[in-house]
């Protein structure tokens, strides 16, 4: 109920500020589980998709989003996002277990496989949690390309600003393999990232965004 109240209040604001153009919305199933795997350009990415899509979407969001920015933190908490500690393996697995339970109940789950925002607009290597979920639950993966969200809330900004965004949702992808095998998780993750890159047109960087940020001294 709380989610619907937040959505009712947030959707008009999102439409007014972002003037979104959404294509491929019909690929989101009306019922049943699916994983929305999106690129990550802004802290608001995890808020915009749930606000703009008709079904309830629970997103994974790094713990800093709940405490680092009062605007995003408020929406994350009210919208039911799952916090994850990127550097704590046990906490990350607990988040994935919770996500698997959501999918097994027939719900939608959203995740940014890059694990952190792109520091420069390029698409970085995906982490294997998305593949673990897809192989563990059998849920289809919908690749999602976000464009322009970094203009709504640029890195370091506290207050959103009006800017036009685009959202493209690709066709469902299904995978076979063993979620316990690292080789299968890596293969599936790379296929998902390739699908996102095809939709977004971003330059792909075969390294983790977090590693690149650390190398250049960016948090």
N, C-alpha and C positions, 0 to 999 in steps of 0.2 A: 504493500500500500504506500509506504514512504517513498519507494522508488517511483511510483506513478505520480505522486505529488511533485517530486523533484523534477521529473521529466516534463510534466505539464508546465512547470514554471521555467525550466531551462530551454526547452525546444524553441519557443518564440525568440528568446534572447540569442540562441545560436543561429537561427535563421536570419535575424536582423543584423547581427554583427558579421556573419561569415558569408552570407549570400551563397550558400552551398549549391554546387552542381553535383548531383549524385547519379552515377550510372551503374547498372548491374544490381540494383536493389532487389530485383526479382530472383537473384541467385541465393538470397537469404531464405532458408526454408521457413514456411509458416509455422511449422511445428517440428519438434525433434531437435537433436543436438547438432551443433556445428561450432567449429573453431574459426574465429576471425583473426587472421594473422596479418598485421599491418606494419608498414614502415613507421618510423618514429621521428618526427621533425619538431614537435612542440610538446610541452607539458600538458597542453589541453587535448592532445590526441585521444587520450583515454576517456575524456569527458564528451568530446564531440560525437563520436560514433554512437554511444548509448543514447545521447540526446536526440540524434537525428534519425535513428532507425526505429521502426515500429515495435520490435520485440525487445524484451529485457535482455541487455547484454551486461554480463559481469566481466570487468577488465582486471587484469593483473597490472599493478602499478608499483614502482619502486617506493620504498618506505619514505624516502625524502619528499615525494610529492604530497604526502599527507601532512608534513610538518614544515617544509621549506617555503611554501607559498600559500598564504591564507585563502586565496581565491580557489586554487585547484584543490587544496586540502579539504575545504568545505564540501565541494561537489563530490570529491572522491569518497568521503565518508558517507554522505547522504545517499550516493548512488550505489553503495555496496561494493566498491572495488576491493580486490584482495591485495593487501600490502605484501611486498616481498623484499627481503634483505638480500641484495645481490651478492654480498660477500660471505653469506652464511649458508653453507650447503644444506644444512638441516632445515633452515627456514624456507629455503627455495623449494626443497622437496615437499615440505608441508603445504606450500601454496599449490604445487602441482597436484598433490593428493586431493586438496579441496576442489581444485578445478575439475579433476576427473569425476568427483562426486556430482558436481553440477552437470557435467555432460551426461553422466549416466542417468540423471533425472530428466534428461531431454532438454536442457537449457542451452543458451548460447554463451560462449566464453571468448573473450577477446584477449589477445596477447601481442606484444611487440617483440618478435624474436631477436632483434638487435640488442635488447636488454637495456638500452639507454638511448637518449636522443642523439641523432646524428649531429656531429659538431660542425659540419660544413655542407649539409644538404645531400651528401652522397649516401648510398646504401651500403651498410656494413654487414659483415658475416653474421649469420644467425646462430643463436645458441640453441642447443638441442632439446630444450624443454618442450617446445612445440611439437617436435617429432615424438617424444615420449608420450605426450597426451594423445596424439593422433593414433599411434600404434597400440597404446594401452586400451583406449576406449573404442576405436573403430570409427570415431566421429569424422565427418568430412572436414576438410580445411578449405576456407574461402580466403584466397589471397586478396589483400586490400591495399590499394595505393592512395595515400593522402598527399595532396598538393596544396601548398600555400598556408598550411597551418602555422608554420614558423613565423609568418607575417602577423598573425593574430596575437601571438604571445611569443615574441623573440626570446632567445636565450638571455637570461638575466633580467627580463622585464617582469614587473609585478602586476601591471594593469593591462588587460586585453585591449586591442585596438581593432577597428573595423578593417576587414580584408576579405577578398573573395577566395573561397577554397574549393577544391575539387576532390571528390571521393569516387574511386572506381573499385567495384567489388567483382572479383573474377569468379569463374565457374568453380563448383566444388571439386576438390581433389581428394581422392581416396588412395590409401597406401597399404601395402602389405609388408610384413616384416615383424621382427621381434623387438619389442620396446626395451628389452634387457640387453640387446646387442648394440654396442657403440657404433659399429659400422652401419647398421640400419638406421640408427638415429641420425647419424651424420648425413647419410644419403638423402633421407627424407627432408631434413632441414634444408639442405642445399637446393633440392627441387622446389621447396616452398619459396626460398629466397629468390630463385630464378624467376618464378612466376610473379612475385611482387615486383621485381626489377622490370619485367616485361610490361607490366601495367603502369609503373611509375615513370619509366624512362630514365631513372637515376643512374649515374655512374656507380658501378659495383666495386667495392673495396674488399679483397679477400682477407681481412683481418677484423678482429672485434673492435667495435667502437670504443669500448672502455679501455682497451689497450692503447689505441691511438690517442685517446684523451690523456692517459697517463704519460705517454711519451712526450706530449707537447705541454704538459703541465696544466691541463684543463680538468676541472672537477665534473 
